[in-house]
Amino acid sequence: MSGEALRLAPLAILLLQATSVLCRIAFEKLTDVDFSGTAYYTVRNLSLYECQGWCREEPDCQAASFSFVLNPLTPVQETRCLLQNDTQANNPMATPQRSVNTYYMVKLQVRSESVCLRPWAFERVPGKALRGLDNAIIYTSTKEACLAACLNEVIHDREYEY
């Protein structure tokens, strides 16, 4: 390697480190809906936080479907956590099925340092849109890029149109 190339190599590594932003795991929550997908693991009687933790730690998990049964006769709530390694939730043309007492958590890889440690960073309400409240319009190519851009701005409500 020439002397010129050796002097430039540390500079190139420094530039790569400065421009890279690690992907952080965040979740998008949907309430009372479920998407078709391939469930590979089922656990009963966990909390929503524990269910989401399993999905966060499992590299293959793309979504977690958490359902619960309210039983007024017993003080214990019956829950079921389904981990999915394939989900239609990422398909903009997919229609969710109505599912009472269900939280559907989609695992996202977001390129932002601003992902906080909340159970979910985003909430999607299918068929609904916020109108007339746009403070900024950010053009991106993917939903994840839009979410990352919104996390880096001081914006309270986010909207992504497919």
C-alpha positions, 0 to 999 in steps of 0.5 A: 500500500502506498504512503498516500493510501495509508494516510487516507485510510484512517480518514475514510474509517473516521467518516464511515463511523461519523455517518453511520446511525445504528438501527434501533428496535422500535414497535408499532402498536395496533389495537383490536386488529390482527394480521395473518402471518406465521406464528412460530412460538406461543406463550400464555400468561405473560404481560404485554411488556414480557411478550414484547421483550421476547419479540425484541430479543428474538432475531426472527420475530417480526411481530407479536400478537398479544391477546387477553381475556377479561374474566370478572370471576377471576382476578387473573387475566388470561393472556396469549402471546404469539410471536410471528416470523412472517407477517402481512402487517408490512404489506400496505395492501393487507387488510387487518382482521378485527380482533377484540382485546388484541394488541398487534406489535410490529417490530421495526428497525428504525435508523434514529438515535431518538428511539426511546425505551417505551413499549411502542414508539408508534401507533397505527390506526388503519383507515384513519388519517390526521387532516389539517395538522401538518407542521412539516412534510417530509418525503421519504421512500419507506415507512421506516425512513419516515418514522426515523425522520419524524423521531429526529424532528420535534413532531408529536403526531406522525402520518405516513401515507402509502 
